Amino acid sequence: MPISFRKPLPAALLCAVAGLAASEARAEPAPAFGLLLHQAEASSPRLAELQAEVRAAVGRADQSGVRPNPTVDLQVENLAGNSNAQLIAPVQSTLSASQTLELGGKRSARLAAGRASVEAARAGQRQAVADFGYDLAVAYAAAEAAQTRVELLQQDLERAAEDLRVAKALVEAGREADLRAIQAQAAASAVRADLETARATAMETLGRLSAMVGASPPFSSVGPSLLALADGLPIVPSDAPATTFAIAAAEADRDAAVRRVNVERTRAAPDVTFSLGARRVEGLGSTLIVGGVSAPLPLFNRNSGAVSAARAEQDAAEARLRLARLEADSNWRSGQYRATAAQAALRAALEGEAAASEAYRLARIGYEAGRTPLSELLAARRASTEARERTLEAKSQRIQAEAALARLAGRIPFGG
């Protein structure tokens, strides 16, 4: 019995399809890299987190300077008892206020530690923003490269279709065996499969780029080219930067750790609490002034464990600072080598692409004239496509190397 498809689609499914179509219609191409970076300052969840962490550090620093609150105390004595007891001990009401005074420089130490923590948070933010600029440049270049590869494979599929058409024409004319047409068809099918994979990769890279900057719906494509800048980038600088964001962040973290040690040291000093109040004795009609002073005896707790922990954290911060300085020099040298190698690879790839394109053109002419076998034509076309992909990869590597040098030099790449 044949199956009927006349039943209408569920309303929910229709709404989902309509929503998907509307989302795709609203999707726009990504703007130029510099503009995208500026837009990310207001929309990127990653940058929003960094800004929130700095605000949190400022809030903690403000709180560190607050003095202890005063305490108000009301006590009533001799509320219950017989009349004879109340004659001996009448009801007494005492209202007093007490204030703890911090000694040993506790407040000033906390204030200094709070300010140092804010500077450490801001230094870490600057480093993280530079890292974000690098990651965004790499993601933008990856999305553009994936999109360009789709275009290359679309062109290759057109060339494969044309090669198949010529092969079929030669087979029909009796100048080629049927096997040649089958080989050309297989080559075209392989390109079509690569094209579908490339399209999926392009959508994935666009999704990652969109998520980085908080774009919704995801970008449909990449607009102005970033890879086009690869061939015209300046010569790799030889002088290493005097400092880097990573070193500055490590220094600020070390300074904050030193301040925290001082905070823990001051906690060992006992605080003094002064109290002053008035006592009312029922039946006598008189009011008495009462006062007192109290202070803890530092017999058991001198905060030595917390001081030791803070000193250990300071040692760890010093070690991280030494490591940051060593890595900065090593990373700059490796960045130079990578950028220089990427420049050379790009020049070689461009030369190879030109040679491979010419080889395919000559192979195509020779095949149509019957002087070149089909296997040579297919190999030449495949070599031409691979050469173009190598150029694309070389451009991506050059962009990534330039972005890495910019991050180490403490600047946003590509005029961001």
KANORLIN-V729750 format. One record per residue. RES is the residue in three letters. OMEGA is omega in radians with two decimals (* if undefined). NEAR is the number of other ideal C-beta (glycine too) atoms within 8 Angstrom. Layout:
BEGIN
res->{RES RES}
omega->{OMEGA OMEGA}
near->{NEAR NEAR}
END
This chain:
BEGIN
res->{MET PRO ILE SER PHE ARG LYS PRO LEU PRO ALA ALA LEU LEU CYS ALA VAL ALA GLY LEU ALA ALA SER GLU ALA ARG ALA GLU PRO ALA PRO ALA PHE GLY LEU LEU LEU HIS GLN ALA GLU ALA SER SER PRO ARG LEU ALA GLU LEU GLN ALA GLU VAL ARG ALA ALA VAL GLY ARG ALA ASP GLN SER GLY VAL ARG PRO ASN PRO THR VAL ASP LEU GLN VAL GLU ASN LEU ALA GLY ASN SER ASN ALA GLN LEU ILE ALA PRO VAL GLN SER THR LEU SER ALA SER GLN THR LEU GLU LEU GLY GLY LYS ARG SER ALA ARG LEU ALA ALA GLY ARG ALA SER VAL GLU ALA ALA ARG ALA GLY GLN ARG GLN ALA VAL ALA ASP PHE GLY TYR ASP LEU ALA VAL ALA TYR ALA ALA ALA GLU ALA ALA GLN THR ARG VAL GLU LEU LEU GLN GLN ASP LEU GLU ARG ALA ALA GLU ASP LEU ARG VAL ALA LYS ALA LEU VAL GLU ALA GLY ARG GLU ALA ASP LEU ARG ALA ILE GLN ALA GLN ALA ALA ALA SER ALA VAL ARG ALA ASP LEU GLU THR ALA ARG ALA THR ALA MET GLU THR LEU GLY ARG LEU SER ALA MET VAL GLY ALA SER PRO PRO PHE SER SER VAL GLY PRO SER LEU LEU ALA LEU ALA ASP GLY LEU PRO ILE VAL PRO SER ASP ALA PRO ALA THR THR PHE ALA ILE ALA ALA ALA GLU ALA ASP ARG ASP ALA ALA VAL ARG ARG VAL ASN VAL GLU ARG THR ARG ALA ALA PRO ASP VAL THR PHE SER LEU GLY ALA ARG ARG VAL GLU GLY LEU GLY SER THR LEU ILE VAL GLY GLY VAL SER ALA PRO LEU PRO LEU PHE ASN ARG ASN SER GLY ALA VAL SER ALA ALA ARG ALA GLU GLN ASP ALA ALA GLU ALA ARG LEU ARG LEU ALA ARG LEU GLU ALA ASP SER ASN TRP ARG SER GLY GLN TYR ARG ALA THR ALA ALA GLN ALA ALA LEU ARG ALA ALA LEU GLU GLY GLU ALA ALA ALA SER GLU ALA TYR ARG LEU ALA ARG ILE GLY TYR GLU ALA GLY ARG THR PRO LEU SER GLU LEU LEU ALA ALA ARG ARG ALA SER THR GLU ALA ARG GLU ARG THR LEU GLU ALA LYS SER GLN ARG ILE GLN ALA GLU ALA ALA LEU ALA ARG LEU ALA GLY ARG ILE PRO PHE GLY GLY}
omega->{-3.10 -3.14 -3.13 3.10 -3.07 -3.12 -3.08 3.11 3.09 -3.12 -3.13 3.13 3.11 3.12 3.13 3.12 3.13 3.11 3.12 3.13 3.13 3.12 3.13 -3.14 -3.13 -3.10 -3.11 3.07 3.07 3.10 3.09 -3.01 -3.11 3.11 3.12 3.12 3.11 3.09 -3.12 3.14 -3.13 -3.01 -3.05 3.07 -3.14 3.11 3.08 3.09 3.12 3.13 3.12 3.12 3.09 3.11 3.10 3.11 3.09 3.12 3.11 3.11 3.08 -3.13 -3.08 -3.13 -3.11 3.12 3.10 3.11 3.02 -3.13 3.08 -3.03 3.07 3.13 3.07 -3.08 3.05 3.13 -3.06 3.11 3.13 -3.06 3.12 3.13 -3.12 3.05 -3.14 -3.09 -3.13 3.14 3.13 3.10 -3.11 3.07 -3.08 3.07 -3.14 -3.14 3.10 3.09 3.14 -3.13 3.07 3.11 -3.10 -3.05 -3.14 3.10 3.11 3.13 3.13 3.12 3.12 3.11 3.12 3.11 3.08 3.11 3.10 3.12 3.13 3.08 3.07 3.10 3.13 3.09 -3.11 3.09 3.07 3.08 3.12 3.10 3.09 -3.12 -3.14 3.11 3.13 3.14 3.12 3.13 3.13 3.12 3.12 3.13 3.12 3.10 3.13 3.12 3.05 3.13 3.11 -3.12 3.03 3.08 3.12 3.10 3.08 3.11 3.11 3.10 3.12 3.08 3.11 3.12 3.12 -3.13 3.11 3.13 3.12 3.10 3.13 3.12 3.13 -3.13 3.10 3.08 3.12 -3.12 -3.09 3.11 3.11 3.12 3.11 3.10 3.12 3.12 3.11 3.12 3.12 3.10 3.14 3.10 3.10 -3.14 3.14 3.09 3.13 3.10 3.10 3.11 3.13 3.11 3.13 -3.13 3.08 3.09 3.11 3.12 -3.14 -3.14 -3.13 -3.08 3.11 -3.13 3.08 -0.01 -3.13 3.11 3.12 -3.12 3.05 -3.08 -3.11 -3.00 2.97 -3.14 3.13 3.13 -2.98 -3.06 -3.09 3.14 -3.12 3.11 -3.09 3.13 -3.11 -3.09 3.11 3.10 -3.12 3.08 3.13 3.08 -3.14 3.11 3.13 3.12 3.12 3.10 3.12 3.10 3.09 3.13 3.11 3.11 3.09 3.13 3.13 3.06 3.13 3.10 -3.12 3.09 -3.10 3.14 -3.13 3.14 -3.12 3.06 3.13 3.13 3.10 3.12 3.13 -3.11 -3.13 3.14 -3.14 -3.13 -3.11 3.11 3.13 3.14 -3.12 3.10 -3.12 3.08 3.13 3.11 -3.13 3.10 3.09 3.12 3.11 3.07 -3.10 -3.12 -3.03 -3.06 3.06 3.06 -3.09 3.13 3.12 3.09 3.11 3.12 3.13 3.10 3.09 3.08 3.07 3.09 3.12 3.11 3.07 3.12 3.11 3.11 3.10 3.13 3.14 3.12 3.12 -3.12 3.14 3.13 -3.14 -3.12 3.12 3.13 3.14 3.08 3.07 -3.13 -3.10 -3.13 3.12 3.13 3.12 3.08 -3.14 -3.14 3.14 3.11 3.14 -3.13 3.11 3.09 3.13 3.11 3.13 -3.13 -3.13 3.10 3.11 3.12 3.12 3.13 -3.14 3.12 3.12 3.11 -3.13 -3.13 3.13 3.12 3.13 -3.13 -3.07 3.12 -3.13 -3.13 3.11 3.12 3.14 3.12 3.13 3.12 3.10 3.11 3.11 3.12 3.13 3.11 3.11 3.09 3.08 3.06 3.11 3.11 3.12 3.08 3.12 3.13 3.12 3.09 -3.13 3.12 3.11 3.11 3.11 3.10 3.11 3.12 3.14 -3.13 3.11 3.09 3.10 -3.07 2.98 3.03 -3.13 *}
near->{2 3 4 5 4 3 4 3 5 6 6 6 8 9 8 8 8 8 8 8 8 8 9 9 6 7 9 6 8 14 8 7 12 9 8 13 12 8 10 14 8 5 8 12 6 9 11 8 8 12 9 8 11 12 8 9 13 10 8 10 13 9 8 11 10 5 6 7 4 7 7 7 11 7 7 8 9 10 6 3 7 5 5 6 9 11 6 5 7 10 11 11 11 14 9 12 11 12 10 8 8 9 9 7 8 13 10 7 13 11 11 10 14 14 10 13 13 12 11 14 13 11 14 13 12 11 12 10 10 14 9 13 15 13 9 16 16 11 12 14 14 12 16 12 14 14 13 10 13 12 8 12 13 9 8 11 12 8 10 13 9 8 17 13 8 10 14 10 8 11 13 6 7 5 6 10 5 6 6 12 12 8 12 15 9 8 14 13 8 8 13 9 8 9 12 8 8 12 9 8 10 13 8 9 14 17 9 11 17 14 9 13 12 10 11 5 8 10 13 8 8 14 7 7 7 13 13 6 10 13 9 4 8 4 3 9 8 4 4 7 10 3 7 11 11 10 12 12 14 14 10 14 14 13 11 14 14 10 14 12 13 11 13 12 10 11 9 10 9 8 12 10 11 10 14 9 12 10 11 10 11 8 6 6 3 6 7 8 8 11 8 7 8 7 8 6 5 8 4 4 5 6 10 7 6 9 12 8 9 13 9 8 11 13 8 9 13 10 8 11 13 8 9 13 10 8 9 15 9 8 10 12 9 8 12 12 8 11 14 9 8 13 11 8 11 15 8 9 13 11 8 11 13 8 9 14 11 8 11 14 8 9 13 11 8 11 15 7 7 7 5 9 6 12 7 11 15 12 8 14 15 9 11 13 12 9 14 12 10 11 13 13 10 15 14 13 12 16 15 12 12 13 14 13 14 14 13 12 9 9 6 9 12 12 5 11}
END
